Amino acid sequence: MKTFKALSALISYPTSDLVAALPDIRDLLHEERLLAQERLADLDRLFGWIEETGLYELEETYVLLFDRSRALSLNLFEHIHGESRDRGQAMVDLKALYERHGLHMGSEELPDFLPLFLEFLSILPPGEAREHLGDAAHIVAALNERLTKRETPYAAVFAAIEDLAGEASPVELVADDGVAPDDLAALDAAWEETAVTFGPGEALDGCSRDRLAMRMRAHQRPGGTAFGDNVSGDQANV
């Protein structure tokens, strides 16, 4: 379902390629018609905001929201496991799921990055895609609620993903820290913690070091890749 790929693009780090692709993304969402008209109208307002906002401001907004606020992290397991060792096994399991479908990640990728996860879902049969997305429904719902409280246009994407995911089962998540994204001192305090290092054979080889790579991913991943490229089978390098 290409709708998943379109939504993935919209929550990837903004680039000039992404802005140029907005008409195509808008047309796809309306043509595939997986979303209710209310959601499409909300997304249309997001498109308008992106088109009217300068690229520098878009980049700054994205970083303030998703890179500086732990409560809005786009890494799904951050909201369940934090930096615990359980997160490492969850990462390994998700990566194995990708590989069973012929998808192989780059060395800089973390498998629980939501745009990457949506991109993966876009190649699956509709029923299977919705089933996997349902596993993350509670996280998406929490992100939608938190973004709505912050009155950001990005909430429209998460409302759309939540609709596609279906009803969420109650699961305890890492609480919203309530820190404003421009309160740098408070953000530093919220992120300060003891490093968790996995054993030498662990696939992640140190979650705390990988967190830096996670924060860099948004800048490295081309905005157009999540929408413009076809991803299938052994040719994929997600």
C-alpha positions in Angstrom: 0.0 0.0 0.0 1.6 3.2 -1.2 -0.2 5.2 1.5 2.3 3.8 4.0 5.2 5.0 1.9 3.6 8.5 1.5 3.1 8.8 5.3 6.7 7.6 5.8 8.0 10.4 3.6 6.0 13.1 5.4 7.7 12.2 8.8 11.1 11.9 7.3 13.7 14.7 7.7 12.5 17.5 5.3 14.5 18.1 2.2 14.0 20.1 -1.0 13.2 16.7 -2.8 10.4 16.0 -0.3 8.9 19.5 -0.9 9.1 19.0 -4.6 7.3 15.6 -4.3 4.4 17.0 -2.3 1.9 17.2 -5.2 2.6 13.5 -6.1 2.2 12.5 -2.4 -1.0 14.4 -2.1 -2.4 12.8 -5.3 -1.4 9.3 -4.2 -3.2 9.7 -0.8 -6.4 10.9 -2.5 -6.3 8.3 -5.2 -5.6 5.3 -3.0 -8.4 6.4 -0.6 -7.3 4.4 2.4 -7.9 7.4 4.6 -11.1 9.1 5.6 -11.9 12.5 4.1 -11.3 14.1 7.5 -7.8 12.7 7.6 -7.1 13.7 4.0 -8.3 17.3 4.8 -5.9 17.4 7.8 -3.1 16.2 5.6 -3.9 18.8 3.0 -3.4 21.4 5.6 -0.1 19.9 6.5 0.9 20.1 2.8 -0.1 23.7 2.8 2.0 24.4 5.8 5.1 22.6 4.4 4.7 24.5 1.1 4.4 27.9 2.8 7.3 27.3 5.3 10.9 27.8 4.3 13.1 24.7 4.3 15.4 26.0 7.1 12.4 26.5 9.3 11.0 23.0 8.4 14.4 21.5 9.3 14.5 23.3 12.6 10.9 22.3 13.5 11.6 18.7 12.7 14.7 18.6 14.9 13.1 20.4 17.8 10.1 18.0 17.7 11.6 14.6 17.0 15.3 14.8 17.8 15.3 16.8 21.0 12.2 15.4 22.7 12.4 11.9 24.0 8.6 11.8 24.3 8.3 12.3 20.6 11.1 10.0 19.4 10.4 8.3 16.1 12.1 5.2 17.3 9.2 3.0 18.4 11.0 0.9 21.1 12.2 4.0 22.8 8.7 4.4 24.1 8.4 0.8 25.5 11.9 -0.2 26.6 13.8 3.1 26.9 17.5 2.1 27.0 16.9 -1.3 28.7 18.4 -4.5 27.4 14.9 -5.7 26.3 15.2 -3.1 23.5 18.2 -4.9 22.1 16.3 -8.1 21.6 13.3 -6.3 20.2 15.6 -4.6 17.6 17.1 -8.0 16.6 13.6 -9.5 16.2 12.4 -6.7 14.0 15.5 -6.7 11.9 15.0 -10.5 11.4 11.4 -9.8 10.3 12.7 -7.4 7.6 15.3 -9.9 6.4 12.7 -12.7 6.1 10.9 -10.4 3.6 14.2 -9.8 1.7 14.9 -6.4 3.1 18.4 -5.6 4.3 19.2 -2.5 6.3 22.2 -0.2 6.0 24.7 -0.2 8.8 23.5 3.2 10.0 19.8 2.2 10.3 17.9 1.3 13.4 14.9 -1.0 12.6 12.4 0.7 14.9 12.6 4.1 13.2 9.0 4.7 12.3 9.5 6.0 8.7 11.6 2.9 8.0 8.9 0.7 9.5 6.2 2.3 7.4 8.3 1.9 4.3 8.6 -1.8 5.1 4.8 -2.1 5.6 4.3 -0.6 2.1 5.6 -3.7 0.4 3.4 -6.1 2.4 -0.1 -7.4 1.6 -2.7 -5.1 3.1 -3.8 -7.5 5.8 -0.3 -8.3 6.9 0.7 -4.7 6.9 -2.2 -3.7 9.1 -1.4 -6.6 11.5 2.1 -5.4 12.0 1.1 -1.8 12.3 -1.4 -2.8 15.0 1.5 -4.0 17.1 2.6 -0.4 17.3 -0.9 1.2 17.5 -0.5 2.2 21.2 2.8 4.0 20.4 1.3 5.8 17.4 -1.7 6.9 19.5 0.5 8.3 22.2 2.6 10.2 19.7 -0.6 11.6 18.0 -1.9 12.8 21.4 1.4 14.4 22.3 1.8 16.1 19.0 -1.8 17.3 19.1 -1.1 18.9 22.5 1.8 20.7 21.0 -0.4 22.0 18.1 2.0 20.9 15.4 0.8 20.1 11.8 2.7 16.9 12.0 -0.1 15.5 14.2 -2.1 14.9 11.0 0.3 12.2 9.9 0.1 10.3 13.2 -3.7 10.6 13.2 -3.8 9.0 9.8 -1.4 6.2 10.9 -3.5 5.6 14.0 -6.6 5.2 11.9 -4.8 2.6 9.7 -3.4 0.8 12.8 -6.8 0.3 14.4 -7.7 0.0 18.0 -4.7 0.1 20.3 -4.2 -2.3 23.2 -3.3 -0.6 26.5 0.4 -0.9 27.1 2.6 1.1 29.6 4.8 3.5 27.7 7.6 5.8 28.7 5.8 8.9 30.0 5.7 12.2 28.2 8.5 14.2 29.9 6.6 17.4 29.2 9.8 19.2 28.3 9.4 22.0 25.8 11.6 21.3 22.7 13.4 24.7 23.0 14.2 24.2 26.8 17.7 22.9 26.2 18.8 22.7 29.8 15.7 20.6 30.7 16.3 18.4 27.6 19.9 17.8 28.6 18.7 16.7 32.0 16.1 14.4 30.6 18.6 12.6 28.3 21.3 12.2 30.9 21.5 8.6 32.0 23.9 5.7 32.5 25.0 4.0 29.3 23.7 0.5 28.6 26.1 -1.7 26.7 25.2 -5.1 25.2 27.6 -8.0 25.1 30.3 -8.2 22.4 28.1 -10.6 20.2 25.0 -8.4 20.4 23.9 -7.0 17.1 23.5 -3.5 18.4 26.9 -3.4 20.1 26.0 -0.7 22.5 22.7 1.0 22.5 23.9 4.3 23.9 26.5 4.8 21.1 23.8 3.9 18.6 21.6 6.5 19.9 23.9 9.1 18.5 23.6 7.4 15.1 19.8 7.4 15.6 19.8 11.1 16.1 21.9 11.6 12.9 19.6 9.4 10.8 17.1 12.0 10.1 19.8 14.1 8.4 21.3 11.3 6.5 18.1 9.7 5.1 17.0 11.5 1.9 13.4 12.8 2.2 12.5 11.6 -1.3 13.7 8.1 -0.7 10.8 7.1 1.5 8.3 8.1 -1.3 10.0 8.1 -4.7 11.8 4.7 -4.8 10.3 1.3 -5.2 11.2 -1.1 -2.5 10.9 -4.8 -3.2 12.5 -8.1 -2.3 16.2 -8.7 -2.4 16.8 -5.4 -4.3 15.8 -3.4 -1.3 18.4 -1.7 0.9 16.3 -0.1 3.5 
